Amino acid sequence: MKKIILASVIMLAMTACDTGTSANADSGKVVNGFSCKVTRTANSVTLSETYVLGTYKQTQTVYQDQYGFDYSIWATDIVFTDLEEAAEECADERDEARSWRDGSYQVECSSNSVHVKQRDDSTREDLEETAAEYQAQCDDGYRRAQNGTLYEYD
């Protein structure tokens, strides 16, 4: 319990010390090897991140089927500078794809990149929520890049 309270106090203090810079203002700016950008169109939203160790890009695009119902295709591209990390991520994604027996989760890998394509029933109305989540991810990434904790893992 003490650890949770301490972590909450630290996060509150870090938030209070924040300079107020958001990813919107920083969009595309590089901070300690990190950059992040969220782009939105009428039918899609994209998160593009660049790290010292590679790049990550995910796009949710909404389509309409022959019956007029919305569905989304989530396309994720991860490029690694380390071939071993790429192989590990590829294996993890292929394991995930095996659990989706309907073929709605597809994985393609090359030497240093992983491409994942997934279909689900999210709609055009869900794009706003996705954009907000992506923006929060950018804000967190910039905050962690500025304070030097971006490449620390729990």
N, C-alpha and C positions, 0 to 999 in steps of 0.2 A: 504494500500500500504506500509506504514511504517513497519507493522508487517512482510510482505513478505520480504522486504529488510533486516530487522533485522535478520529474520530466515536464510536468505541466507548468511549473513555475519557470523552468528554463525556457520552454517554448514561448510563454507569455513575455518573458524578458526579451527574448530575441525579437518577438513581434513588436514590442514597444520600441526597440532600438532600430527597427527597420527604417531605411531612409525614405520609404514610400515609393520606391521605384518598382514598377510592376513590369511584367513581361510585355505588356502592351507598349510601354515606353522603351523597353530594352529589346523589343523584337528584332532578332537578327544580330544584336550586339554580342560580342564574344567576351565572356568573363571566365578567366582561368580555364580556357579551352572549351567552354560550354556556350552554346547558343540555342535559342528556342524560338519557334514561331508557330502561331496558330492562324490558319487561313480558313475562310468560310465562303461558300457559294450557296446558291439556293438549295442545292441537292447534296452538298457534301461539306465536311469539315476535316481539316488535316492538321496533324501535329508533326512538326519537323524539328528534331533535336540533333545537335552535333556535339560530340564529346571528343576528348583526346583519344579515346579507344575505338571510335567509330561513329556511325550515324544510326538514327532510329526515325522512321517515318511511318505514321499510321493514318489512314484515311477511312472515314465512314462515308459511304455514298448510298443514298436512298434511291431505290428504283420502284417501279410499280409493275405488278404482275398482270397477266391477261384478264384477271377478274377485278382489277382496280385496287388491290391491296398493296400497301407498302411493304418493302423488305429492305434490309441493308446488306451490303457487302463491305466487310472490313478488310482492307488490304494493309498488311504490315511488312515493311522492308527494314531489315537490320543488316548493317554492314560492319564488319569487325576488322580491326587492324591485325588482330591475333588469330591465326588460322585454327588454333586449338580451341579457343573460345567459340569460334563459329561452328566448329564440329560439335561441341557440347550443346550449344543452343539448337542446332539442327536436330540432334538426337532427342532433346527434350520436346521440341515441337512435334516431331514425328510420333513420339509416345502419346502426346496429347491428341494428335489426329486419329490414332488408332481407336481411341475411346469414342470418337464420333462416327459411328457406324453408318450414318446416312450420307457421308461424303461431303458434309457442309463445312468441313475443316480440312483445307488442303495445304500441303507444305512442299516447297521446292527449295533446294539448297545448291549452292555452288561453293567454290573453295573458301570464300570469305563472307558469304552473305546467306541470309535466310529470308524467304518470302513466304508469308502466310496469308491465305485467303479464307475468310470465314463468312458464312451467310447466317443471318438471324432475322427475327421479325420486328426489329426496331423500325420506327417510322420517322417521317419528316419532323414530327413534333419532338422526337428524341434528339435531334441535331443540336438544339440549344443546350441541353444537358451535357452532351458530349463536348461541345465547345467550352462550356464552363469547367468541365473536368480537365480538359487539355490545358486551359488557361491556368488553372490551379497547379497543374504539373509544371508548367513553365515557371510560374512564380516561385514554386518550391525549388526548382532546379537553379534558378538565378540566386535565390537566397542561400542555398547550400554552396553554390560556386563562390559566392562572395565571402562566405565565412569558412571556406576550405574543407567542408565536409561532404562535398558532392561524391567523391570516390570512396567514401567509407561505407562499409556494408555491415549490417547487424548480423 
